[in-house]
Every structure is written in structure tokens, then in C-alpha cells.
Amino acid sequence: SVREDEPPYILAEVVESAGEESVRVKRLDLEGSGFFWQSLMKIHVNSLDVANDVPGGEERTEADNVNLLELSEATLLHNTLLRYKADKIYTFTGPIVTSVNPCKPLPHLYTVEAMQAACEQEATPHIFAVGGRAYTRLVEQRRNQSIVVTGVSGAGKTEASKYLLHFLTWRAAAADSDSSEVEASKIADAVLQSSPVFESFGNATTVNNLNSSRFGKFTKLTFDEIGVAGASVNTYLLEKSRLTSQQEGEADFHIFYQLLAGLADKELDELRLERSPSAYAYLRGGGKPPSSREAMGDAEELETTWRAMLDLDLPPTEIMGVLAGLLHLGNITFSLKRTSERAFRKNDERSSSISTSSLPSLAAAEELLGMSTLHECLTAHMVQAGGGSEGYRVAKTPEEAARSRDALAKRLYERLFKWLVGSINKAVATRGGGSASGGGSQWVGLLDIFGFEIFEVNSLEQLLINLANEKLQRFFLDTIFRHEQTLYAAEEIEWVQVEVPGNEAIMEAIEGLPHGLLPILDEQCRLGERGSDLSLCMQLNQKNPLCAKHVAALGQKGKARYDASTTFTLAHFVAPVDYTAGGFLEKNRDTLHVELARALTHSTVRLVGAMISDSISEHRLRIRGSGKSYATASSVFTDSLSYLLRELDDSDAAFVRTIKPNDELIPGAPNARSVMRQLRSCGMLQAVKMVRSMFPSRTSHDEIIGRYAHRLRLGFMEGFSPRGFVTAFCGAFDVPPDQYRIGKTRVFFKPDSAIFLNAMCRREPHGPDGLTTLALLRWKLGSYRRELSIASKLRAWVHRASSRLGRSTAPPTSIDTSVVHAYRAPRRAFAVWCLHERAATRIQKHTRSHLDHSDFGRALAASTLLQTLQRG
């Protein structure tokens, strides 16, 4: 097996040929401050990717990966890691920005000077350059812009989004100001103040990241002539299940720990809370919690969040009361009723009651949440009889009561989070009272969304997250495809037909009718109590095209280990993922018993009433077990995702791919295999594969002219335009024209083609090798000039001759490289013929000489023999 710390690719130097299709290489590894050599290895040429030159033992990195000598998976990874080790954490790949988490502060990258530099030098890779381009296009083209930030937990998505938000508000304020000290508007301040609120209520500590965002967020900033005119925030798929349970080594949402650490003792007493998080079941989780939260600074963060809520006109005291009520709700436990206490006639054998030890928690939860009937709602529920309005009460078992408690807690926290979003949107609404999401104003959207997820146990949340990534990957590749088309048109070069990698099969397997995963899941949910996770899994493994294909491909041993009744597998664009069907139906239904829903609507706490009033009404309450139609969690998510994609498609999109360098988040110690997996999972390698099928390697005309024009000093090239200079430069070499294209501002090279010419375009001609290169280039350009002159005269002569014969031909215009190559072909063929003729004549001469010499030798020997015999 391959070790995790072993790099997927190695740097080596070709030493010699080892056959027709093989070479011998010396491995070259960077250790500490220098290089060391390892033993020779024999490699097939198809396994090699050409890296940049290594002059003097130090390899030059490229700010844009498309400027690499050869763009491939190996060179993309190599250049990204080289830049990361030099604290250059940002790298372009065309319109895409790769950002590798430095795992340490780099304050010099985010100063006002850095923001000013990004406005002046958008070609320098930086998160601010992405924002600068978006703002410039917004102003100049009056088109909406969007920036999609993705990555795994710990890759730095949240920080990248915060920097972008800060830059855009600064850029809008600085647009009409000559001073470097720019004062942001009140609306811009409100937008920035929303960040700590979202972090506190939507972020949590995971095994991968101390500050992991557990929801997707799309922030739209609208602009007018003054600056930031307003904003709106849409959120997606809050991981509310984290409230009631966490995996080992993980924690609940930050706000609960901030609440306990930051409130004064008197305030805690009023909320009947203790200081220690271990006193609360929801904060203990299902396993070992994180060892320490000192690095989070919970008390200081609560102060920041509290101040932000006040600035946004949010009631922090009321919000803390609801949070405290949730903590008390989680401490309510249930036990079996004693026989003498049972009152119901049906299904009462395992009826539950509130355990005596948790009665204080019940009283606190009822008071803080304003739900006086909480006890009855948690221990029993109403079931309709015969589909009518009448029904009967059924007692809940302790397990059912605990599930109802957790469902209520998750619904309350979800509604609190949505209420916060709505309140923040009101605080940052567009000037004049309009909505930032309305038409008429141009906006820049920042999408901070979860990356692809593969865990040991993958449930409905991972499925929906991965579905979102599949759709965003489709959008990503289509956008890159359109960007390349636009670039080729702007450079005035012929478009190359390429095949865009597709993921239609996985999309059909998830959403397609009739056997897609989500349609079958919704069908099982509509069946009420007759639907089950087991039936869902069995139908998928029998009828779903991808799931059934995976089961059919398993060998005998694989089928013995694979449990088709609990597990199904989908082949995503990143990797196949095993999903555990248990809990899919319950999570997709996402319902409350009618008693709990009514209790919420009748809460005596003002904030709880405000949270619930816009989401639950009496006519929409659904009693569990009925077959009525309702919106499932998956359908709500897919509808919101479709709306998001429509908005993104109506904008000019840019992409920021954040990368986590290693699992431990240690500065300066990137794990190459981990980085490679993330480049693959965020779709970078698919994009590179698509670009590679065209002309992926590019060099600007200005770079070539800057390296060679003042050194060559050739008079006939002094009047050339940049495009003409590069045309002559490339045309001087015997490289087929189909291996490169010369645009208006840059030259494009095919992969694995014209390697020498491509390298010469990028290489500074220094030292003895540089002098040799310049001498060769002068000779080649001199030959090119003569060939160009002859081709021009020949073309003019053909035109005159055709005119005399009465044949109409186009008058001779400028001569391009293809005409020079057309002249070279017969000229070279004639030269080769002359060489062949001369060689044939020489062979004949030497053959005749040899034959005559042999005949003379035999005649001489014979005459000598005769003379000897005659003389006796």
C-alpha cells in the first residue's frame, strides 16, 4: 500500500534515453535548503510531465498555472506546493484562484496597501484580486457578479469569505475617494457586523477544524453610485442535528459555549444555568468532547457577538433566554411510567413520563420557552382516526419521547437561525427600504458553501451536500468552458472543440424519475408508517441504475461483506460514496407532532412567537403517520439549490478553491496526497483536463519581447507589432503551426508539443547557454527573414502570372507563418532530394571504385602468377 506521506509525484531530471519509449531519470527531491540525488530510474515517456526549468538549483514558480511549461495534474500540484512553501498561498489557474490555508497569520497580505495593490495589479494572485475583478466588471459592464468559495472543513472558506466581504465594502467606499483612509457606510458596517453573528450561531468545532462553518451562505452585496446600497443573505442546509449530538472530538455550535463562558454569574443564575458545559447533555455529545476550547476565546467572542447583535438591532438578552431553554430541554430525560400511573387504554404498556431528576430542567425549559404544556406534548401525541378531524391520544415510549424532545430542539434552533437571517436582512436592506435581492441594482454574490464530504457514516446531510457539489461542479465546468470560449474569441484564434466532462449519470441517479434516489425517498415518506429505511435501501439497490450497477459489479467476497439492506453506493465525480440508509426517512420528513407544533405557536415568549409565526400555521400542521402531502427536507433543499444556481447562471462567476494543507493544520508542512485529493474533489483536475485538451500553456507577448527584443537588436524586427514579433519568433523554428496559436496578446501551446519553443519563450537567456540560444535565434530569424522575402516574391509572381492568364486571384497581403512553412516544405524536400542525390552519387562512386579496385587487384594477382610461372 502507498504511504500517506509519500508524494504522488516526484521531481526528476532526464539523464539519457533507455529505449524507443523510455528514458532514465535521476530523482530530485527538495530537502531542507538544497537538493539531493537518488538512484537512476527507468520511466516510460508517457509517465513524464515537463516541469519548469531549474536554473541554479531553484525552480521558478508561476503565478498562473496556465503559464506553466506543461499544465497537468502533476505540475499543477507541484507549482501550488512550491508557492505555498514560499508563503505565496494564492495561485491562479485561469479564472480560478487556489487558496491554501497558511495555518498561521499573514497580516501583510491583508493590509490597506494590499487592497490598493489588488486594484492596480489584478494579475497578481490574491483573494483581493478576485474581488477587484468582480467589482470592476460590475461597474464597467453593469452585470451581476458572483464569487463561489468552496473547500473542505479547515481549508479557510470562512476566512476567505470574510476577506472578500471586507475588500468589497472597502472598494466601494474607496471608488470615489483619493485617500487611503476610507470610512465605510453604515450599511457596509452592518454587513461586516453580521459575520460574527453567523459564526457564533452557524459554526462549530469539528475534528477537522476549530471554526467549521456548518451551513452554506450566499451573501449578495448591492451597489449604487454612493457605495454599498444594501445586502441580503440566504442560507442553506444548517446542520441542526449537531445541536443534539456530535461525533467524538467535536462540539456543539459556538454560541452555547460563549453563553456559558461570557455571561456574568448573576445572568447565569437568572437563566438557571451552570458555568460548566459538561452539565448539559447537548454539550456533552455522544463521545469525548474537544480537549480544550481555550483557543476559541469564548468569553471574548460573546462580547463581540453581543455588540454585533446590538448594532444589528437584535435582542441579545431574549436570544440568550431561548438558548438557555434549549440547554434545559436537552437535560429532560424520560422513564417508564409506573403501572398505577398509566391512564391510556391503548399502547400504554411502555408509556413514558418525565424522570424526577429532570423536573427542574422541565420547569426551566417551560418558562424560558413559554411552553406550559411541554410535559404533555413530549410524552403523548394525537393520531387521526379514519382520516377525519377526530383522533385519539397515544402515549410515547421513553425512546419516542426523547426523539420528540430532540426534534423540538432542532426545530427551535433552526427557526432561531432563520429568524436571525431574516432580521439581519432587514438591518442591511437596500437604501430606500427595498430588498437587496430585488431587481434593478447590480450585485456581487459571495457563496460560501460546504465542500464534498465522505465520512465513515454518510447520511442524508452528506447526500444533499454532495448533490450540491455535483451541481456546482457542473456549473463550474460550464463556466470555465464559456471563459475559454470568450478568451479564444478575444485573442482572435480558432476555437477548439472539446468535450466537457459530464456528470449527468449521477444527477439522474439522484433526481431522475422514476428510480432516482430522491423520488424513491419522497415516495417512502408519503407512505407514512408503511415506508421504511429498509424498503428505501432495497429499492435503490435493485432499481437505481448506479446503485444496482455497483452491487452487480461486486465479486463474491464483496457481496458477502456488502449489506444491501442498509447500505447503497453512488459513484460521484470525486469518488464512490457508501451511504447508510438508517435515518433517511426521519430526516427527510423533518416533522413535529401536532401537539408540539401547536405549543410552539402558542408560546408566551415574544421571540419564540416571532420565530415560529412565519413558518407554522394551523392549517399547515401535519399529524405524523398521515398520508398528506408536505414539503420534505430534500425537496426544500433542491428547490433552494435550483434557485441559487439560476442566480449564479445569470451572473459572471469567479471561483476560489480553498485547500487544507494537512489534517493537523501545521504551518509549512503540506501533505501532497491530501492536497491532491482536494484538488480533485473541488473539480480543479477536471477543469485542467478540459483546458489541457485545448491549448493550455500560455505566454504573453510582452514577456517574450521583454526577454529578447533588446538582446537580439535585429533591425528588420524593430517596427513589428507585439503579435508580429512573436509570429516571427515562433515562425523561425520548424514547429508545425497546428502545435501553437498566436493571439492578440499571448501565444498558446498544445500540451506535449513544441517543448523547446515553449521553454525558450519563458527562459531568460543568461550565461553561456543564453549566448548560445541568442546566436541560434539570430541565425534562425535571419533565415526566417530570407524565407519570408522569398515567399512574398513568389506569391506576388503567382498573382501577376495569374492576372496575365486572365485568372482572378486575391492580391498578395501580409505573409503569415503558414505560408513560410508552405515554402519551407518543398524547399526542404528539394534539399533532401539533393542530399539523397548527392548521397546516391557518392555511394555509386565508392561502389565503382571498390569494384574497380577489386578487379584490378584480381588482375594484378593473376598477371603476377602468370609471370612467376613463365619465368619458372
Sequence and secondary structure as in RCSB ss.txt:
>XXXX:A:sequence
SVREDEPPYILAEVVESAGEESVRVKRLDLEGSGFFWQSLMKIHVNSLDVANDVPGGEERTEADNVNLLELSEAT
LLHNTLLRYKADKIYTFTGPIVTSVNPCKPLPHLYTVEAMQAACEQEATPHIFAVGGRAYTRLVEQRRNQSIVVT
GVSGAGKTEASKYLLHFLTWRAAAADSDSSEVEASKIADAVLQSSPVFESFGNATTVNNLNSSRFGKFTKLTFDE
IGVAGASVNTYLLEKSRLTSQQEGEADFHIFYQLLAGLADKELDELRLERSPSAYAYLRGGGKPPSSREAMGDAE
ELETTWRAMLDLDLPPTEIMGVLAGLLHLGNITFSLKRTSERAFRKNDERSSSISTSSLPSLAAAEELLGMSTLH
ECLTAHMVQAGGGSEGYRVAKTPEEAARSRDALAKRLYERLFKWLVGSINKAVATRGGGSASGGGSQWVGLLDIF
GFEIFEVNSLEQLLINLANEKLQRFFLDTIFRHEQTLYAAEEIEWVQVEVPGNEAIMEAIEGLPHGLLPILDEQC
RLGERGSDLSLCMQLNQKNPLCAKHVAALGQKGKARYDASTTFTLAHFVAPVDYTAGGFLEKNRDTLHVELARAL
THSTVRLVGAMISDSISEHRLRIRGSGKSYATASSVFTDSLSYLLRELDDSDAAFVRTIKPNDELIPGAPNARSV
MRQLRSCGMLQAVKMVRSMFPSRTSHDEIIGRYAHRLRLGFMEGFSPRGFVTAFCGAFDVPPDQYRIGKTRVFFK
PDSAIFLNAMCRREPHGPDGLTTLALLRWKLGSYRRELSIASKLRAWVHRASSRLGRSTAPPTSIDTSVVHAYRA
PRRAFAVWCLHERAATRIQKHTRSHLDHSDFGRALAASTLLQTLQRG
>XXXX:A:secstr
   TTS SS EEEEEEE SSSEEEEEEEEEETTEEEEEEEEEEEGGG       GGG     SBGGGSSS SHHH
HHHHHHHHHHTT  EEEETTEEEEE  SS  GGGGSHHHHHHHHH TTS  HHHHHHHHHHHHHHH   EEEEEE
  TTSSHHHHHHHHHHHHHHHHHHTT  SS     HHHHHHHHHHHHHHHHHEE  SS TTEE SEEEEEEEE S
SSEEEEEEEEE   GGGGT   TT   BHHHHHHHHHS HHHHHHTT  S GGGSHHHH SS   S  GGG HHH
HHHHHHHHHHHTT  HHHHHHHHHHHHHHHT  EEE  GGG   SSS TT EEE GGGHHHHHHHHHHHT TTHH
HHHHEEEEESTTSS EEEEE  HHHHHHHHHHHHHHHHHHHHHHHHHHHHHHT  TTS  TTSSSSEEEEEEE  
     SS  HHHHHHHHHHHHHHHHHHHHHHHHHHHHHHHTT           HHHHHHHH TTT HHHHHHHHH
HTGGG  HHHHHHHHHHHSHHHHHHHHH  HHHHHH  TTTEEEEE SS EEEEE TTHHHHHH    HHHHHHH
HT SSHHHHHHHHTT  GGG   TT       HHHHHHHHHHHHHHHHHTSEEEEEEEE   TT  TT   HHHH
HHHHHHTTHHHHHHHHHTS  EEEEHHHHHHHHHHHH  GGGTT  HHHHHHHHHHTS   GGGEEE SSEEEE 
TTSSHHHHHHHH    HHHHHHHHHHHHHHHHHHHHHHHHHHHHHHHHHHHHHHTT          HHHHHHHHH
HHHHHHHHHHHHHHHHHHHHHHHHHHHHHHHHHHHHHHHHHHHHHH 
